[in-house]
Structure formats: structure tokens, C-alpha cells
Amino acid sequence: MLKSLLPKLEPSYAKVNASFLESAEPGFDEVLHAMIHGGFTEIQVYPFFLNSGKHVHHDIPEKIRQIKEVTLLPHFGSLEQILCVISNDLKDP
């Protein structure tokens, strides 16, 4: 599903990559370093997490803390629009 969404984002962005922190490839560090070494000077990290656990509060910020090219965006679950998505999927009883 995620791979089918990426091409839809690319007209607005020069490059869109998905990465993972654990148990899947490509890894976050690998993708981030590839983008930096590929000459990207403005990188936005969008944590696709519903909840704000350890990855959102600690792991991701720690990985990008000293990298000037990177902006950390709010995680997916923190967005108010998520309530609209959920309510659109709910059916009246």
C-alpha cells in the first residue's frame, strides 16, 4: 500500500522515500544518508506512526538531531485530520 502512495507524492517533491526503523528494509539510516549524499539539502521526515511512542519521541529525533538538512514533521497520529478519516469510515448504526 505504501509503495502505491509514493508516486502520488512525487510531483510535489523531488524525491519520496519510505524507510523503516526495525524489522524491514530499507532502514531509516540507510535512506537518510543516501539522500544526504545524493545532494538533497532539504529533507522532511514524516513519522508514519499512529501513536507517539519511543520511536517518535526518542529514536527519530536522536537520529536527525545534528543533521541540518532535516526537518522533523509531526507524526501521522497527531494530525487532527485523522479524526475526519476515521469518522468518514464509521457507519451509522
C-alpha positions in Angstrom: 0.0 0.0 0.0 2.8 2.5 0.9 4.6 1.9 -2.4 1.4 2.8 -4.3 1.2 6.1 -2.4 4.7 7.3 -3.1 4.3 8.1 -6.8 1.3 10.3 -6.0 3.6 12.5 -3.7 6.5 12.8 -6.1 5.1 15.6 -8.3 5.2 17.8 -5.2 8.6 16.6 -4.0 11.9 15.9 -5.8 12.2 12.5 -4.2 10.0 10.5 -1.8 11.4 7.5 0.1 9.9 5.2 2.6 12.1 3.7 5.3 11.8 1.6 8.5 13.3 1.7 12.0 13.2 -2.0 12.6 12.2 -5.4 11.1 12.0 -4.2 7.5 14.2 -2.7 4.7 15.3 -0.2 3.7 16.4 1.1 7.1 15.9 4.7 8.2 19.7 5.4 8.5 20.4 4.0 5.1 17.7 6.1 3.3 18.6 9.3 5.2 22.3 9.0 4.4 21.6 8.2 0.8 19.5 11.3 0.5 22.2 13.5 2.1 24.9 12.0 0.0 22.7 12.4 -3.1 22.8 16.2 -2.6 19.4 16.8 -1.0 19.6 19.9 1.1 16.1 20.0 2.4 14.7 16.7 3.8 11.4 16.3 5.7 10.9 13.3 7.9 7.2 12.3 8.3 6.9 9.7 11.0 4.1 7.4 9.8 3.1 6.3 13.3 -0.4 6.3 14.8 0.9 6.6 18.4 3.7 8.8 19.8 5.9 6.1 21.4 9.6 5.7 21.8 10.3 6.0 18.0 8.5 9.3 17.7 9.8 10.9 20.9 13.3 9.5 21.1 14.6 7.3 18.2 13.9 9.5 15.2 14.8 12.9 16.9 18.1 11.4 18.1 18.9 10.1 14.6 18.4 13.5 13.0 19.4 15.8 15.9 22.7 17.1 14.3 21.7 17.0 10.6 20.9 20.5 9.4 19.2 19.3 6.2 16.4 17.5 8.1 13.1 18.8 9.4 11.0 16.5 11.6 7.3 16.8 10.9 4.5 15.8 13.3 3.7 12.1 13.4 0.7 10.9 11.5 -1.4 10.1 14.5 -1.1 13.6 15.9 -2.9 15.3 13.0 -6.4 16.5 13.5 -7.3 15.3 10.0 -7.0 11.7 11.2 -10.3 12.2 13.1 -12.0 13.1 9.8 -10.6 10.0 8.1 -11.9 7.8 11.0 -15.3 9.4 11.1 -15.7 9.1 7.3 -15.1 5.3 7.7 -17.6 4.9 10.5 -21.1 4.0 9.5 -24.2 5.0 11.3 -25.6 2.1 13.4 
